[in-house]
């Protein structure tokens, strides 16, 4: 159901962008006119407040549009009682703009997550927070980067698929209970967008990507991420959480072909 909804929203956004002439060419200046159309496509008729307690940290100009580092954070103290339950991350000039949706829990404390995303052209990153009552809050950042969504792909298909799903997962030492701990998750995967072409035939290569990563601690949900193809190759997420006891941090990742990948790490104080 969620996947069908996202596909419908994407179609609405693409139709609106084409109708208003808002599809950005490569190497274009970041275009602020994209966001009002996209906002209406994804959040029709909903009020959205710009805030400073949600932040996006990233370079103004990235070395590669295929691997743009960003850090998303929510300052709970500055939020004055607003509790963000969900974060939507967009690159507003990408052909598929929704890069990921983050479902948060209280165990994360002040949310902070570092990741890497793709840019087709210079654009704004938009981070939309939603609270339990459905109210929306917005943060934005302009970044210069290009060429990360299309292009050609090559390499040995058998070896690419054999390595897909291999996970590196760790929690930084030392760990103190009821204090901030840092976890790093990295999964090998080509994250094919469906917009890339095969080098020889120039035909489009089918989309093949991680679509979800769900983290739990001692059996309880911690963080769930709906991953989109705007997330860079070999998805990387480094996030904070607050363990209240020693235990196990577990992740289950799935891809769009139905494969599942599981890893655990022991957390000791």
VEXDREN-2710 file (C-alpha; in Angstrom, 1 decimal):
% VEXDREN-2710
k/r/px/py/pz
1/UNK/0.0/0.0/0.0
2/UNK/2.8/2.5/0.9
3/UNK/4.7/1.6/-2.3
4/UNK/1.6/2.3/-4.4
5/UNK/1.0/5.6/-2.6
6/UNK/4.6/6.7/-3.2
7/UNK/4.3/5.7/-6.9
8/UNK/1.1/7.8/-7.2
9/UNK/2.7/10.8/-5.5
10/UNK/5.8/10.5/-7.8
11/UNK/3.6/10.4/-10.9
12/UNK/1.7/13.5/-9.7
13/UNK/5.0/15.3/-9.1
14/UNK/6.4/14.4/-12.5
15/UNK/3.2/15.5/-14.3
16/UNK/3.2/18.7/-12.4
17/UNK/6.9/19.3/-13.1
18/UNK/6.5/18.7/-16.8
19/UNK/3.4/20.9/-17.0
20/UNK/5.0/23.8/-15.3
21/UNK/8.4/23.3/-17.1
22/UNK/10.2/22.6/-13.9
23/UNK/12.3/19.6/-14.9
24/UNK/15.8/20.9/-14.4
25/UNK/18.5/20.3/-17.0
26/UNK/21.9/19.0/-15.9
27/UNK/24.2/21.7/-14.3
28/UNK/21.2/24.0/-13.7
29/UNK/21.1/26.6/-10.9
30/UNK/19.1/25.3/-7.9
31/UNK/15.5/26.3/-8.7
32/UNK/13.3/27.5/-5.8
33/UNK/10.2/27.1/-8.0
34/UNK/10.5/23.3/-7.8
35/UNK/9.6/23.0/-4.2
36/UNK/6.0/24.6/-4.2
37/UNK/5.0/22.1/-6.9
38/UNK/6.6/19.2/-5.2
39/UNK/5.1/20.1/-1.8
40/UNK/1.7/20.1/-3.3
41/UNK/2.3/16.8/-5.0
42/UNK/3.4/15.1/-1.8
43/UNK/1.6/17.1/0.9
44/UNK/-1.5/18.5/-0.8
45/UNK/-3.2/21.4/1.0
46/UNK/-1.2/20.8/4.2
47/UNK/0.4/23.7/6.1
48/UNK/4.2/23.5/6.5
49/UNK/6.2/25.7/8.9
50/UNK/9.8/26.5/8.4
51/UNK/11.8/25.9/11.5
52/UNK/15.4/25.9/12.8
53/UNK/15.2/22.9/15.1
54/UNK/15.5/20.6/12.1
55/UNK/18.9/20.9/10.4
56/UNK/20.7/19.7/7.3
57/UNK/24.5/19.8/7.4
58/UNK/26.3/19.3/4.1
59/UNK/28.9/20.9/1.9
60/UNK/27.8/23.8/-0.3
61/UNK/29.5/22.1/-3.2
62/UNK/30.0/18.3/-3.3
63/UNK/32.9/16.6/-5.1
64/UNK/30.6/14.0/-6.7
65/UNK/26.9/14.0/-7.4
66/UNK/26.9/10.2/-6.8
67/UNK/28.0/10.5/-3.2
68/UNK/26.9/13.7/-1.4
69/UNK/27.4/13.5/2.4
70/UNK/24.6/15.0/4.5
71/UNK/23.7/14.9/8.2
72/UNK/20.1/15.4/9.4
73/UNK/19.3/16.3/13.0
74/UNK/16.4/17.3/15.2
75/UNK/17.1/19.4/18.4
76/UNK/14.4/18.3/20.8
77/UNK/15.1/21.1/23.3
78/UNK/14.8/23.8/20.6
79/UNK/11.6/22.2/19.3
80/UNK/9.6/23.4/22.4
81/UNK/7.5/20.3/22.8
82/UNK/7.2/19.4/19.2
83/UNK/8.0/15.6/18.8
84/UNK/9.0/14.6/15.3
85/UNK/7.9/11.1/14.5
86/UNK/8.7/11.0/10.8
87/UNK/11.2/12.8/8.5
88/UNK/11.0/12.9/4.7
89/UNK/14.2/13.7/2.8
90/UNK/14.0/15.2/-0.7
91/UNK/16.4/16.4/-3.4
92/UNK/13.9/18.6/-5.2
93/UNK/15.6/18.5/-8.7
94/UNK/16.1/14.7/-8.8
95/UNK/13.9/12.7/-11.2
96/UNK/12.9/10.7/-8.2
97/UNK/13.0/13.3/-5.4
98/UNK/12.2/11.4/-2.2
99/UNK/15.5/9.9/-1.1
100/UNK/14.3/8.4/2.2
101/UNK/11.7/8.4/4.9
102/UNK/12.8/8.0/8.5
103/UNK/10.5/6.7/11.2
104/UNK/11.7/7.8/14.6
105/UNK/11.4/6.5/18.2
106/UNK/12.1/8.1/21.6
107/UNK/15.1/5.8/22.1
108/UNK/17.0/7.9/19.5
109/UNK/17.1/10.9/21.8
110/UNK/18.0/14.0/19.7
111/UNK/17.9/12.5/16.2
112/UNK/21.1/12.7/14.3
113/UNK/21.9/10.7/11.2
114/UNK/24.6/10.9/8.6
115/UNK/24.1/9.4/5.1
116/UNK/25.1/9.8/1.5
117/UNK/22.7/10.8/-1.3
118/UNK/22.6/11.4/-5.1
119/UNK/22.1/14.6/-7.1
120/UNK/21.2/14.8/-10.7
121/UNK/21.9/18.5/-10.8
122/UNK/22.3/21.5/-8.4
123/UNK/19.4/21.5/-6.0
124/UNK/17.9/22.1/-2.6
125/UNK/17.7/19.3/0.0
126/UNK/14.4/19.5/1.8
127/UNK/13.8/17.8/5.1
128/UNK/10.2/17.6/6.2
129/UNK/9.3/16.6/9.8
130/UNK/5.9/15.3/10.8
131/UNK/4.7/15.1/14.4
132/UNK/2.1/12.7/15.8
133/UNK/-0.7/15.1/15.0
134/UNK/0.3/15.3/11.3
135/UNK/1.8/18.9/11.5
136/UNK/4.6/19.5/9.1
137/UNK/7.9/21.3/9.6
138/UNK/10.5/22.2/7.0
139/UNK/14.3/22.7/6.8
140/UNK/16.2/23.4/3.5
141/UNK/19.8/23.6/2.2
142/UNK/21.2/24.4/-1.2
143/UNK/23.9/22.1/-2.5
144/UNK/25.9/22.2/-5.8
145/UNK/26.4/18.7/-7.2
146/UNK/25.4/16.8/-10.4
147/UNK/25.4/13.6/-12.4
148/UNK/24.5/11.1/-9.7
149/UNK/21.2/9.6/-10.9
150/UNK/21.7/8.7/-14.5
151/UNK/24.7/7.8/-16.6
152/UNK/25.9/4.3/-17.5
153/UNK/26.7/1.3/-15.4
154/UNK/29.2/-1.5/-16.0
155/UNK/30.8/-4.3/-14.2
156/UNK/30.4/-8.1/-13.8
157/UNK/26.7/-8.7/-13.0
158/UNK/27.4/-12.0/-11.2
159/UNK/30.0/-10.5/-8.8
160/UNK/27.8/-7.4/-8.2
161/UNK/24.9/-9.6/-7.2
162/UNK/27.1/-11.9/-5.2
163/UNK/28.3/-9.1/-3.0
164/UNK/25.0/-7.3/-2.7
165/UNK/23.7/-7.4/0.8
166/UNK/27.0/-7.7/2.6
167/UNK/26.7/-5.6/5.8
168/UNK/29.2/-3.8/8.0
169/UNK/27.6/-2.9/11.3
170/UNK/29.2/-1.5/14.5
171/UNK/28.6/0.5/17.6
172/UNK/31.4/2.9/18.7
173/UNK/33.1/2.1/21.9
174/UNK/32.9/3.0/24.8
175/UNK/29.2/2.7/25.4
176/UNK/27.6/4.3/28.5
177/UNK/24.1/3.3/29.4
178/UNK/21.5/6.1/29.2
179/UNK/23.9/8.2/27.2
180/UNK/24.3/8.8/23.5
181/UNK/25.9/5.9/21.5
182/UNK/26.7/5.9/17.8
183/UNK/25.9/3.1/15.4
184/UNK/27.2/2.8/11.8
185/UNK/25.5/0.7/9.2
186/UNK/26.9/0.1/5.6
187/UNK/25.5/-2.3/3.1
188/UNK/27.0/-3.3/-0.2
189/UNK/24.5/-2.6/-3.0
190/UNK/24.5/-1.0/-6.4
191/UNK/21.3/1.0/-5.7
192/UNK/20.4/1.2/-9.4
193/UNK/17.9/3.9/-10.1
194/UNK/16.2/2.5/-13.2
195/UNK/17.4/5.6/-15.0
196/UNK/20.9/4.3/-15.8
197/UNK/21.9/2.8/-19.1
198/UNK/24.0/-0.3/-19.8
199/UNK/27.3/0.7/-21.3
200/UNK/27.2/-1.4/-24.4
201/UNK/23.6/-1.7/-25.4
202/UNK/22.6/1.7/-23.9
203/UNK/19.3/0.1/-22.8
204/UNK/17.9/1.1/-19.3
205/UNK/19.1/-1.1/-16.5
206/UNK/16.3/-2.2/-14.2
207/UNK/16.0/-0.6/-10.8
208/UNK/17.7/-2.7/-8.1
209/UNK/18.0/-1.1/-4.7
210/UNK/17.7/-1.5/-0.9
211/UNK/14.2/-0.3/-0.1
212/UNK/14.1/-0.7/3.7
213/UNK/16.4/-0.8/6.7
214/UNK/14.7/-1.5/10.1
215/UNK/16.8/-1.2/13.3
216/UNK/15.7/-2.6/16.7
217/UNK/17.3/-2.7/20.1
218/UNK/16.6/-5.7/22.4
219/UNK/13.7/-6.6/20.3
220/UNK/12.1/-3.1/20.3
221/UNK/11.8/-0.8/17.2
222/UNK/14.5/1.8/17.2
223/UNK/14.7/3.4/13.7
224/UNK/13.0/2.4/10.4
225/UNK/14.1/3.8/7.0
226/UNK/12.2/3.6/3.8
227/UNK/15.1/3.8/1.4
228/UNK/14.7/5.4/-2.1
229/UNK/17.0/5.3/-5.1
230/UNK/18.2/8.8/-4.3
231/UNK/20.3/7.1/-1.5
232/UNK/23.8/6.6/-2.8
233/UNK/25.4/3.3/-3.8
234/UNK/26.4/1.1/-0.9
235/UNK/23.9/2.8/1.6
236/UNK/25.5/4.3/4.7
237/UNK/23.7/5.4/7.8
238/UNK/25.4/6.6/11.0
239/UNK/23.0/7.5/13.7
240/UNK/22.8/8.1/17.5
241/UNK/20.7/6.2/20.0
242/UNK/20.4/6.0/23.8
243/UNK/20.7/2.4/25.1
244/UNK/19.1/1.9/28.5
245/UNK/20.7/-1.6/29.0
246/UNK/23.3/-3.8/27.5
247/UNK/21.9/-5.9/24.6
248/UNK/21.7/-6.5/20.9
249/UNK/21.3/-3.9/18.1
250/UNK/19.8/-5.6/15.0
251/UNK/19.1/-4.5/11.5
252/UNK/17.0/-6.1/8.8
253/UNK/17.4/-4.7/5.3
254/UNK/15.4/-5.7/2.3
255/UNK/15.7/-4.9/-1.5
256/UNK/13.1/-4.3/-4.1
257/UNK/13.5/-7.9/-5.4
258/UNK/12.4/-9.3/-2.0
259/UNK/15.8/-10.4/-0.6
260/UNK/16.4/-9.9/3.1
261/UNK/19.7/-9.2/5.0
262/UNK/20.1/-9.4/8.8
263/UNK/22.9/-8.5/11.1
264/UNK/23.4/-8.1/14.8
265/UNK/25.9/-6.4/17.1
266/UNK/26.3/-6.8/20.8
267/UNK/26.2/-3.6/22.9
268/UNK/28.1/-3.8/26.1
269/UNK/28.6/-1.0/28.7
END
